[in-house]
Amino acid sequence: MHKDVHALRYAVYCKEKGFLDPKDYPDGQEYDVYDEYSVNFAAYSKPGDIIGTVRLVIPTPGQRFPYQDFCTPNPNVVLPPPGKAAEISRLIITPHFREKPLEKPDAEEFGFSSLLSRLARLSGVKQQNPDFTRVSPALNRSTSPRILLGLFRKMYRYSKEYEITHWYASMERTLARMLTRMHFSFQPISEQVDYYGPVSLYLASIEELERSLQVENPSLLAWFRNSKSDNLPIPPLV
């Protein structure tokens, strides 16, 4: 499973997008220094093919977050206590399952703007080894909404188990706005910088996310929390 994750990252970051030089990864596996203290999550189709991945980078004292390589939080921001935050990184959905924007196909590198619009209409001691989830294909043509929510659900459950209270994420404003509409509120805490495109650093409190979902969509929060509901339909996003 480790190889599946790193092969998908190589296929997208090196071959498809050209963010990284394929020559630096002759084995077809994309790694970086942050993998030494990250937890990987992956989504698989029923036939067993990897269709999505994301990681949480969880540094210990003396280690760095990825965002520290390219941006600095605004000086007035109160950051989470050490050991209580993780950074969402390498969020990828494989091209075959990725919903393309109807217009301006290059506006979102991974098609998340379009799939999150679809989501809004959709009904229905740290662990050392990666955590994985199997995702049943949806009935409609694109399964990307289910994949994305499945990955977020795994990150949420891991974070609760290991007392992680906040998530950092570097992303485009469009994606941040879409997540906010889903009641996943990420607050910008840096100026916009160029990092594989124009991005800002965002911070989310998991406790605030829970409070928002409890008011706006309690069934989705229950689905996130319930370990026995893996095969149930995703609740409506209201």
C-alpha positions as CSV (number, residue, x, y, z in Angstrom):
1,M,0.0,0.0,0.0
2,H,2.9,2.4,0.7
3,K,4.0,1.9,-2.9
4,D,0.5,2.6,-4.3
5,V,0.5,6.0,-2.5
6,H,3.9,7.0,-3.6
7,A,3.4,5.8,-7.2
8,L,0.2,7.9,-7.4
9,R,2.0,10.9,-6.1
10,Y,4.7,10.3,-8.7
11,A,2.2,9.9,-11.5
12,V,0.4,13.2,-10.7
13,Y,3.1,15.5,-9.3
14,C,5.9,14.4,-11.6
15,K,4.4,13.1,-14.8
16,E,1.0,14.8,-15.1
17,K,1.6,18.2,-13.6
18,G,5.4,18.5,-13.8
19,F,5.7,20.0,-10.4
20,L,8.7,17.8,-9.6
21,D,11.4,16.4,-11.9
22,P,10.8,12.7,-12.7
23,K,14.6,12.2,-12.9
24,D,14.8,12.7,-9.2
25,Y,12.6,9.6,-8.6
26,P,14.0,6.8,-10.8
27,D,11.9,4.2,-9.0
28,G,8.7,5.9,-9.9
29,Q,7.9,6.6,-6.2
30,E,7.6,10.2,-5.0
31,Y,8.9,10.8,-1.5
32,D,10.1,13.8,0.5
33,V,11.6,14.4,3.9
34,Y,8.1,14.9,5.5
35,D,7.2,11.3,4.9
36,E,9.4,10.4,7.8
37,Y,6.7,11.8,10.2
38,S,3.5,11.7,8.2
39,V,0.5,9.4,8.2
40,N,-0.8,8.5,4.8
41,F,-4.5,7.8,3.9
42,A,-5.6,6.2,0.7
43,A,-8.9,5.4,-1.0
44,Y,-9.3,2.3,-3.1
45,S,-11.9,1.2,-5.6
46,K,-13.6,-2.2,-5.1
47,P,-11.3,-3.8,-7.7
48,G,-8.4,-2.7,-5.5
49,D,-7.0,0.3,-7.5
50,I,-5.8,3.3,-5.6
51,I,-8.0,6.3,-6.5
52,G,-7.0,9.0,-4.0
53,T,-4.6,9.8,-1.3
54,V,-3.7,12.5,1.3
55,R,-1.4,12.7,4.2
56,L,-1.2,14.4,7.6
57,V,2.3,15.8,8.4
58,I,2.7,15.6,12.2
59,P,6.1,17.1,13.3
60,T,7.6,16.6,16.7
61,P,9.8,19.3,18.4
62,G,12.7,20.1,16.1
63,Q,10.8,19.1,12.9
64,R,9.1,21.4,10.4
65,F,5.8,21.6,8.7
66,P,5.9,21.7,4.8
67,Y,4.4,25.2,4.8
68,Q,7.4,26.6,6.6
69,D,9.4,26.1,3.4
70,F,7.5,28.7,1.4
71,C,5.4,31.0,3.6
72,T,5.1,32.6,7.1
73,P,1.9,33.0,9.0
74,N,0.7,36.5,9.7
75,P,2.2,37.9,12.9
76,N,-1.1,38.4,14.6
77,V,-2.2,34.8,14.2
78,V,-2.4,32.7,17.4
79,L,-1.0,29.3,16.3
80,P,-2.0,25.9,17.9
81,P,0.2,24.5,20.7
82,P,3.1,22.3,19.6
83,G,2.1,18.7,19.0
84,K,-1.6,19.6,18.5
85,A,-1.6,20.5,14.8
86,A,-1.1,18.5,11.6
87,E,-0.7,19.8,8.0
88,I,-2.9,18.4,5.2
89,S,-0.6,17.6,2.3
90,R,-0.4,15.7,-1.0
91,L,-4.2,15.7,-1.5
92,I,-4.7,13.8,-4.8
93,I,-7.6,12.1,-6.7
94,T,-6.5,10.0,-9.6
95,P,-7.3,11.5,-13.0
96,H,-9.8,8.7,-13.9
97,F,-12.0,9.6,-10.9
98,R,-11.4,13.3,-11.0
99,E,-14.3,15.6,-12.1
100,K,-13.1,18.2,-14.5
101,P,-14.3,21.8,-14.3
102,L,-16.8,22.6,-17.1
103,E,-15.0,25.9,-17.8
104,K,-11.4,26.9,-17.5
105,P,-10.0,23.4,-17.0
106,D,-6.7,24.7,-15.8
107,A,-8.2,26.9,-13.1
108,E,-8.0,24.1,-10.5
109,E,-5.1,21.8,-10.6
110,F,-7.0,18.8,-9.4
111,G,-10.6,19.7,-10.4
112,F,-11.6,20.3,-6.8
113,S,-13.7,23.4,-7.6
114,S,-16.0,21.5,-9.8
115,L,-16.3,18.4,-7.6
116,L,-17.0,20.5,-4.5
117,S,-19.8,22.3,-6.4
118,R,-21.1,18.8,-7.0
119,L,-20.7,17.9,-3.3
120,A,-23.0,20.8,-2.5
121,R,-25.7,19.2,-4.6
122,L,-25.0,15.6,-3.6
123,S,-27.6,13.6,-1.5
124,G,-27.4,10.5,-0.4
125,V,1.2,7.2,20.9
126,K,1.0,8.0,16.9
127,Q,0.3,5.3,14.5
128,Q,3.4,4.5,12.4
129,N,1.7,2.6,9.6
130,P,-0.5,4.4,7.0
131,D,-4.3,4.2,7.4
132,F,-6.4,3.3,4.4
133,T,-10.0,3.3,3.4
134,R,-11.8,1.4,0.7
135,V,-14.3,3.6,-1.2
136,S,-17.2,2.0,-3.1
137,P,-17.9,3.7,-6.4
138,A,-20.9,6.0,-6.4
139,L,-23.8,5.4,-8.7
140,N,-23.1,8.5,-10.7
141,R,-20.3,8.9,-13.2
142,S,-17.9,10.8,-11.0
143,T,-17.0,9.3,-7.6
144,S,-14.7,12.2,-6.6
145,P,-17.1,13.7,-4.0
146,R,-17.3,10.4,-2.1
147,I,-13.5,9.9,-2.4
148,L,-12.8,13.4,-1.0
149,L,-15.2,13.0,1.9
150,G,-13.9,9.5,2.7
151,L,-10.3,10.9,2.9
152,F,-11.5,13.8,5.2
153,R,-13.4,11.4,7.3
154,K,-10.3,9.2,7.9
155,M,-8.2,12.3,8.7
156,Y,-10.8,13.5,11.2
157,R,-11.0,10.1,13.0
158,Y,-7.3,9.8,13.2
159,S,-7.0,13.4,14.5
160,K,-9.6,12.8,17.2
161,E,-7.9,9.5,18.3
162,Y,-4.5,11.2,18.6
163,E,-5.7,14.5,20.0
164,I,-4.8,16.6,17.0
165,T,-6.9,19.8,17.4
166,H,-6.0,21.8,14.3
167,W,-5.2,21.3,10.6
168,Y,-3.0,23.5,8.4
169,A,-3.6,23.4,4.6
170,S,-2.1,25.4,1.7
171,M,-4.7,25.9,-1.0
172,E,-6.3,28.2,-3.5
173,R,-9.0,30.6,-2.4
174,T,-11.6,28.8,-4.5
175,L,-11.1,25.5,-2.7
176,A,-11.2,27.3,0.7
177,R,-14.5,29.0,-0.2
178,M,-16.0,25.7,-1.3
179,L,-14.9,24.0,1.9
180,T,-16.5,26.8,3.9
181,R,-19.8,26.3,2.1
182,M,-19.6,22.7,3.2
183,H,-19.1,24.0,6.8
184,F,-15.5,23.0,6.8
185,S,-14.2,26.4,7.8
186,F,-10.5,27.1,7.1
187,Q,-9.3,30.6,8.0
188,P,-6.5,32.2,5.9
189,I,-3.5,33.0,8.0
190,S,-0.9,34.1,5.5
191,E,-0.5,36.3,2.4
192,Q,-0.9,34.6,-1.0
193,V,2.3,33.0,-2.3
194,D,3.3,31.0,-5.4
195,Y,3.6,27.4,-4.5
196,Y,2.6,25.1,-7.4
197,G,0.2,28.0,-8.2
198,P,-1.2,30.9,-6.0
199,V,-2.0,29.6,-2.6
200,S,-2.5,30.8,1.0
201,L,-1.9,29.0,4.2
202,Y,-5.2,28.2,6.1
203,L,-5.9,26.9,9.6
204,A,-8.9,25.0,10.8
205,S,-10.0,24.1,14.3
206,I,-11.5,20.6,14.4
207,E,-13.6,21.7,17.4
208,E,-15.1,24.6,15.4
209,L,-15.7,22.3,12.4
210,E,-17.6,20.0,14.7
211,R,-19.7,22.8,16.1
212,S,-20.5,24.1,12.6
213,L,-21.5,20.6,11.4
214,Q,-23.6,20.0,14.5
215,V,-25.7,23.0,13.6
216,E,-25.8,22.9,9.9
217,N,-25.5,19.2,9.0
218,P,-25.5,16.9,12.1
219,S,-26.0,13.7,10.0
220,L,-22.7,14.4,8.2
221,L,-21.0,14.9,11.5
222,A,-22.5,11.6,12.8
223,W,-21.2,9.9,9.6
224,F,-17.7,11.2,10.3
225,R,-17.8,9.9,13.8
226,N,-19.5,6.5,13.3
227,S,-17.0,3.7,12.7
228,K,-19.8,1.3,11.8
229,S,-21.1,3.5,8.9
230,D,-18.4,2.8,6.4
231,N,-20.7,1.4,3.8
232,L,-23.6,3.8,4.4
233,P,-24.5,6.5,1.8
234,I,-22.9,9.9,2.5
235,P,-25.6,12.1,4.2
236,P,-26.9,15.1,2.2
237,L,-24.7,18.2,2.3
238,V,-27.1,21.1,3.2
